[in-house]
Amino acid sequence: MKKYKRGYTAGVYDMFHVGHLNIIMNAKQHCEHLIVAVSTDEVVLKNKNKRPIINFEDRVRIVEAIRYVDEVVPQIDYLDKTSAAIKYGIDVMFVGDDWKGTEKWNRIESELAEVGVDVVYLPYTQSISSTILREKIKE
């Protein structure tokens, strides 16, 4: 795979776990500068209809502390990836391969291609997710 200059990935990063770390580590292997967007509490509530367990400021501090991350920015729009791509001057967007082939990401991939941004799908860690952690906590 080619080495990109500026990469971008986004997530909620609630209850940070090894799946989050895997995506970030893998993304950094493919770019010189990795930007990680952390969804604001408002974006999570609007798009996932739930509040994060860990507040935005603390999630940002956690992600900033990861050595693979060069820059942390707020994700203020869950669906408009093109505006973020243009704003941050990226040439690649990384996302988990569980999204590959979905209607949403087929559309995003097409929109990003129009502004010269590639989408790279990275292996999704199947054994863990924030949803799984929430269920374990309920038990």
N, C-alpha and C positions, 0 to 999 in steps of 0.2 A: 504494500500500500504506500502511496506517496506521502511525503511529509508535508503537512500544511503549515502555513505561517500563523494564522489566528483561528483557533477553534473555539467552539461555544457549545455548552450543554446546559440544560435547565432542569430544575426539579424542585420539589417541596423540601426534601431532605429532612423530613420530620422523623424523629427517633432514628437518627443516623445509624446505618448498618452497613455490613460488608457489601451488599449489593450496590449501594451508593458509591462506596469506595472503589469497587471494581470498575464501574463506568468511568469515574474520574481518572483512575490510573490508566485505563485503556485509552481514554481520549488523549491524555497527555503524551502517550507514546507516539501519537500521530500528528502532533503540532508543536510548534515552538512556544506559543503563548496560549494558555487555556483560560478562557473566561467561563465562569460558572455563575449562572443566574439562579437565584433563590427566590421562589415564589413568595410574594407578600402574603400576609394573613388574609387580606381582603380578596386576593386572587384565588386563594385556596377555598375560602368560604363561597365565593361566587361560582367557581367551576366544579368543585367537588362536594359542595353542600355540607362541609364539615370544617370545624376549626382545627388547626394543627395543635398537637399536644405541646410542642415546644414553640415559643413565640419567634417571630421573624428575626429580631435582633440576635437572639441566642443561636438560631440556625445559621445566620450569617457568620457569627464568631466561630462556630464549629467548622464551617466550610473554609473560612479564611485561614484556619490553622493547619490545613492539609498542605503538605509540601508540593503536591502536584498542581495546585491551583495558583495561577498567576494573578487573577483578578476576580473579584466577586461583585456582581451587580444585582439589583432587584429585578425580578421578573414581574412586570406590571400588567402584562397582557398574555394570557394563556394560549391564545390562538394565533396571534399575529407574530409569526417568527420572522417574516421578511423585514419588518421595521427594526427589530432587534439586530438582524444581520447587517443592515445598512448602518445603523447607529454605531455598532461596535466594529465595523470594518472586517468582518470575519470572512474566511473563505471555505469554512466547513462547519457543519452542525452535527453533533454527535447525539445519538438517541439509542435506547435499548432496542434490540432486534425483536422484542415482543410487539413493537409497533409497525414492523415492516409489513407492507402490503395492505395496511388498513386504509380505509377511505380518507381519514384525516391526514395521515402522513403521506399518502400518494399526492394529495392536494398540496400539502406543504412542500414536498419535494419538488413538485412542478413549479410552484411559486418561487422557491429559492433558486432553482436552475435559471430562471429568468434574470436574476441579479448576479449570476455567476458563483453561487454558493452550492457546494456539494453537501449531500447528506450521507453520513456514514453510520451504519447500524452496528452497534457493538453488542457482544453477548450479554444477555439479560441473566442475572443470577436467579434461577427459578426457586431456590429453596428458602428465600427470604424476601419480605416486603413489609412496608409499614402496615399494610392491612393484616398480614399474618401476625405481626407483633401486637396490633390492637386486639385481635382475637385471642391471643395467648394471655394478654392482660385481663380480658374479661373472664377467662377460665379461672 
